[in-house]
Amino acid sequence: MNIVDISRPLLTTLEYPGDPETKLDSVKSISRGDDCNLSAVYACVHTGTHSDAPSHFLDGGLNIDEVDLNKYIGKCTVIEVPPGVITGEYVDRFFPKSCERLLIKGDSQSFFMESAAYEALDSGLCLIGTDADSIGKSGNQLKPHKAFLQNGVAILENLDLSGVEPGDYYLIALPVKMGAIEGAPVRAVLIDDYILWNRIK
């Protein structure tokens, strides 16, 4: 089984502008005479590779411990798009017409307009992912997020797709069970030799 790690490291990935700074605290250290190494981390749950729960943008929406995990595991397609704004017209012309899980490779610089989000829903999506730090551009976050989340589409952000070619894969990208909050870090991987999905009916 060939596993491709598409996660960014929590401790070294730049925070979204305005989010809290990630901090690592070495609580215990063998080199300092302690009996073990023990660390504590303070970080925004939307730093690094992560999933947005519906409650991130929807009042009364599901929290990350309530989301349907089936959406984060299964066949997926990676497509490459040019950096910039993704419009509804672009989605209609170039996106797959039928796809449950779609990952966007756009050099971390491609963002959905609201019209593009609604157009993409027609393909039957249950999950959308991006290598950008957000699916929406700064100043236009609310509408594309709400378009996906209120229609039951799981969101993955800040993926590392730099070493991934466009094509079909098997995705495993489970969010950490943080509790009743609006998001969580994710360890996302692609399997590119199809071993798993060929056994699943």
FENJO-V736011 format. One record per residue. SS is DSSP state (@ for helix, = for strand, . for the rest). PHI is phi in radians with two decimals (NA if undefined). OMEGA is omega in whole degrees, 0 to 359 (* if undefined). Layout:
<<SS/PHI/OMEGA> <SS/PHI/OMEGA>>
This chain:
<<./NA/180> <./-1.72/183> <=/-1.79/177> <=/-1.94/180> <=/-1.35/180> <./-2.00/180> <./-1.73/172> <./-1.74/181> <./-1.22/182> <./-1.04/189> <./-1.29/186> <./-2.04/178> <./-1.38/179> <./-1.07/178> <./-1.26/173> <./-1.09/183> <./-0.90/180> <./1.69/179> <./-1.38/181> <./-1.08/178> <./-1.29/177> <./-1.28/181> <=/-2.33/177> <=/-1.93/179> <=/-2.06/176> <=/-1.45/185> <=/-1.30/177> <=/-2.36/181> <./-2.56/177> <@/-1.05/181> <@/-1.15/178> <@/-1.71/177> <./1.73/178> <./-1.37/183> <./-1.44/178> <./-2.77/170> <./-1.64/182> <=/-2.53/184> <=/-2.17/172> <=/-2.23/182> <=/-2.19/170> <=/-1.95/182> <./-2.73/170> <./-1.18/181> <./-1.25/177> <./-1.85/175> <./-1.67/182> <./1.21/179> <./-1.25/187> <=/-2.70/175> <=/-2.05/172> <=/-1.56/171> <./-1.44/178> <@/-0.92/183> <@/-1.18/177> <@/-1.11/181> <./-2.26/183> <./-2.05/177> <./-1.10/182> <./1.47/179> <./-1.27/181> <./-1.10/173> <./-1.51/187> <./-1.14/179> <./-1.42/182> <./-1.98/185> <./-1.23/179> <./-1.36/184> <@/-1.20/178> <@/-1.02/181> <@/-1.18/186> <@/-1.63/182> <=/-2.32/176> <=/2.56/180> <=/-1.04/176> <=/-2.52/178> <=/-2.19/174> <=/-1.79/174> <=/-2.14/178> <=/-1.84/181> <./-2.23/178> <./-1.24/176> <./-1.02/179> <=/2.21/183> <=/-1.44/176> <=/-1.61/182> <./-1.75/176> <@/-1.06/178> <@/-1.10/179> <@/-1.12/179> <@/-1.02/182> <@/-1.09/184> <@/-1.50/194> <@/-2.12/181> <./-1.41/175> <./-1.02/182> <./-1.42/178> <./-2.48/185> <./-2.87/180> <./-1.50/182> <=/-2.25/186> <=/-2.27/178> <=/-1.98/185> <=/-1.77/175> <=/-1.78/184> <./-2.39/180> <./0.96/179> <./1.08/186> <./-2.31/179> <=/-2.01/188> <=/-2.40/182> <=/-1.45/162> <./-1.45/178> <@/-1.03/181> <@/-1.09/179> <@/-1.19/179> <@/-1.08/181> <@/-1.17/178> <@/-1.13/181> <@/-1.15/180> <@/-1.06/183> <./-1.16/180> <./-1.45/179> <./1.53/183> <./-1.08/165> <./-2.03/178> <=/-2.63/172> <=/-2.19/179> <=/-2.31/181> <=/-2.54/175> <./-1.54/173> <./-1.40/181> <./-1.31/176> <./-2.78/176> <./-1.29/180> <./-1.90/179> <./-1.32/177> <./-0.92/184> <./1.62/179> <./-2.45/183> <./-1.55/192> <@/-1.06/190> <@/-1.17/178> <@/-1.15/176> <@/-1.07/182> <@/-1.12/179> <@/-1.02/179> <@/-1.30/189> <@/-1.17/181> <./-1.31/175> <./-1.90/172> <./1.36/181> <./-1.65/176> <=/-1.24/183> <=/-2.10/170> <=/-2.00/181> <=/-2.29/177> <./1.11/173> <./-1.31/174> <./-1.86/181> <./-1.86/186> <./-1.08/181> <./-1.82/185> <./-1.94/175> <./-1.47/174> <./-0.97/181> <=/2.67/183> <=/-1.75/182> <=/-2.50/170> <=/-1.98/185> <=/-1.79/168> <=/-2.28/188> <./-2.60/185> <./-1.37/175> <=/-1.27/177> <./-1.14/181> <./-1.37/185> <./-1.37/186> <./2.14/187> <./-1.43/177> <./-2.31/195> <./-1.60/180> <=/-3.06/180> <=/-2.88/173> <=/-1.10/181> <=/-2.35/167> <./-1.76/186> <./-1.77/178> <=/-2.37/171> <=/-1.99/173> <=/-1.95/189> <./-1.87/178> <./-1.95/166> <./1.21/185> <./-1.00/184> <./-1.24/190> <@/-1.26/177> <@/-1.21/180> <@/-1.70/183> <./-1.77/181> <./-1.70/*>>
